[in-house]
Amino acid sequence: VWYGPNGFTTQDWIDGWTWFVNEYKNDDTIIACDLKNEPHGKFSQSEKVSAKWDNSTDENNWRYAASRCGKAILAINPNLLIMVEGIEETPRPGFDYNSGTQDPNATEDQLKYYGDWWGGNLRLAGDLPVDLGVEFYSNAIKNDKTVGVISENKVAGSVEIASPLGVLAGIVPTTNPTSTAIFKSLLTAKTRNAIVFAFHPQAQKFSSHAAKIVYDAAIEAGAPEDFIQWIEVPSLDMTTALIQNRGLATILATGGPGMVNAALKSGNPSLGVGAGNGAVYVDATANIERAVEDLLLSKRFDNGMICATENSAVIDASVYDEFIAKMQEQGAYMVPKKDYKAIESFVFVERAGEGFGVTGPVAGRSGQWIAEQAGVKVPKDKDVLLFELDKKNIGEALSSEKLSPLLSIYKAETREEGIEIVRSLLAYQGAGHNAAIQIGAMDDPFVKEYGEKVEASRILVNQPDSIGGVGDIYTDAMRPSLTLGTGSWGKNSLSHNLSTYDLLNVKTVAKRRNRPQWVRLPKEIYYEKNAISYLQELPHVHKAFIVADPGVEF
């Protein structure tokens, strides 16, 4: 019992883990660490101490211990996955552990944070998640070459040299006020640029505090003073003056369509991102339980506020009823059609040229809060609100980006109709941002067909969109980022996840090389100085026999 008075201390336990990780840090077959809180006996035994899960730094706070241990492990090997198990035998009010019976008079409030093991109740973990910090981003970019010579090809005669862009303007939205500020500050430091932030007025204190944390750490490490700055008193006029300043190198614009469009029209180079309105197509072959789990996880993360979150689910007719039933079993609520108008009127406002958008107070709010404000009754154990819609009405308010745990549902009779509905949703709003598919086999040829026909910059297969879209968690195919380009479909200059290489000027030093001037004696033997560089250009050549003088070493 590591937290018991006669057992190991938390530090003893962490020391054991760090020894283990150091011992195996070069073994690439070790991919994860499972931090376990083992059962610790009946609570009548005096030597046993009950674990708890809260914000304290007490010795028996399992959440705090797991966070400390996870950080220590990642400091040694940042590529490991950290898994944290929950409180397995937390004492419940009125529960007799000898007889295994529960006091029927115990209230729901008393019981809501307790369970014999984590799998029975996740609400406490949702309220107080284990936080392993921003290592997710910093570890992904720390080995990127961003200073001086970043690549050299002696055969081709090329050298690439990196230079910073200069002064950046950083637009930060209220939907991700701290993580986006930290992300852009880290990229700025890594690429030797400077940045001036314009934070959203509703999140000024949060965003500036996050930026200051990075700034203070960077100064302590030797960064130049004032390389991170921000507008102290936010206003539209100040932000406009910033993005139109001719001293800027470029603008990193993350925010609503109005602000992004203003940045694109400012006269300065701008890396802007468009609105999200992603849709997932659930194929007839999909693993329904996994698809439901992924979708609900995604909608519950930050209450559906991440721009890559699914806003619609397009479900194959053959699995439609099963999918909806399992969604409701897992906490989703099918809103009666009579209540659609009330919720729609409270959540959305029409914006000229942009369709419908959510009102300010709604973003990131819970489904329960939204329903209550709209005057709609929803069962207390339901948190994701479902709306069955008709594809003929795409463009209506409920088919828009929701920034909340609201989800529109469409039925597709065929795969072709599924593609049609997803394309229509993105054409209305969220063009180029993201789409997803849940399918049985990821090597099914339909995955490529879906990717070819859907106009989205990232097509996520069998994963939650909100977390998958930012890269590196559910896939190795995308760089981790909180600025997601939408390509020409979304009027963007990039269609990938923004990262270090987007914030560099790269000079190419090109050394003289003669183009092929072959002398063929006999027919299949080639003589030419530096000819090895031409092998890659020869069609249908898979093997080559090279004769060189003794000075060439392989």
FENRA-V343259 format. One record per pair of residues at least 12 apart in sequence whose ideal C-beta (glycine too) atoms are under 6 Angstrom apart, sorted by the first residue. I is the first residue (numbers start at 1). J is the second residue. Records with the same first field share a line. If there is no record, write none. Layout:
I: J / J
This chain:
1: 40
3: 49 / 59 / 60
4: 49
6: 47
10: 65
14: 69 / 72
17: 69 / 73
18: 72
21: 73 / 76 / 77
22: 76
25: 76 / 77
32: 81 / 83
33: 73 / 80 / 82
34: 83
35: 66 / 69 / 84
36: 85
37: 51 / 62 / 85 / 88
39: 88 / 89
42: 97
43: 91
50: 91
51: 87
53: 87 / 124
62: 87
63: 128 / 130
66: 84 / 130
67: 130 / 131
70: 82 / 132
74: 135
78: 139
84: 130
86: 118
88: 117
90: 114
92: 114
93: 106 / 110
94: 106
134: 182
137: 183 / 186 / 480
138: 186
140: 472 / 480
141: 190 / 500
144: 500
146: 162 / 190 / 191 / 500
149: 161
150: 162
155: 533
156: 533
157: 511 / 513
158: 510
159: 509
160: 506 / 508
161: 507
162: 504 / 506
163: 505
164: 191 / 192 / 193
165: 193 / 249 / 250 / 503
166: 249
167: 194 / 247 / 248 / 249
168: 193 / 195 / 250 / 252
169: 196 / 242 / 243 / 248 / 251
170: 184 / 195 / 197 / 252
171: 198 / 253 / 254 / 255 / 259
172: 199 / 207
173: 200 / 254 / 255
174: 200 / 202 / 203
175: 305 / 363
177: 203 / 206 / 207
178: 206 / 210
179: 482
180: 254 / 482
181: 207 / 210 / 211
182: 210 / 214
183: 482
184: 252
185: 211 / 214 / 228
187: 503
189: 218
190: 500
191: 500 / 503 / 504
193: 503
194: 227
195: 228
196: 229
197: 230
198: 231 / 239 / 242
199: 234
201: 234
204: 234
208: 230
211: 228
215: 228
243: 263 / 266
244: 266
248: 268
250: 269
251: 263 / 268 / 270
252: 271
253: 270 / 272
254: 273 / 483
257: 275 / 354
260: 272
272: 492
273: 483 / 484 / 485
274: 433 / 486 / 490
275: 401 / 430
276: 307 / 308 / 401 / 430 / 433
277: 311 / 401 / 429 / 430
278: 308 / 310 / 434 / 435 / 465
279: 312 / 314 / 422 / 425 / 435
280: 310 / 313 / 436
281: 314 / 418 / 422 / 437
282: 315 / 323 / 438
283: 316 / 439
284: 316 / 318 / 319
285: 439 / 440
286: 438 / 439
288: 319 / 322 / 323
291: 438
292: 326 / 327 / 330
294: 464
296: 330
297: 464
298: 310 / 464 / 465 / 466
299: 384 / 405
301: 466
303: 364 / 366 / 404 / 405
304: 404 / 405
305: 363 / 364 / 403
306: 466
308: 434 / 465 / 466 / 469
309: 465 / 466
310: 465
311: 401 / 402
312: 408 / 425
313: 409
314: 410 / 412 / 418 / 421 / 422
315: 411
316: 412
317: 411 / 413
320: 411
331: 382 / 383
332: 384 / 386
333: 378 / 382 / 385
334: 386
335: 385 / 387
339: 376
342: 374 / 375 / 376
343: 374 / 376
344: 397 / 398
346: 373 / 374
347: 362
348: 397
355: 400 / 429
356: 397 / 400
358: 403
362: 404
363: 403
365: 404
367: 383 / 384 / 385 / 405
383: 405
384: 405
385: 406
386: 407 / 409
387: 408
388: 409
389: 408 / 410
391: 410 / 421
394: 424 / 425 / 428
395: 428
400: 429
401: 429
419: 453
422: 435 / 454
426: 455
431: 489 / 490
432: 457 / 486 / 487 / 489 / 490
433: 486
434: 456 / 458 / 469
435: 454 / 456 / 459
436: 460 / 465
437: 450 / 461
438: 462
442: 461
447: 461
455: 489
457: 486 / 487 / 495
471: 497
478: 497
479: 497 / 499
481: 497 / 498 / 499
483: 498
484: 497
516: 534
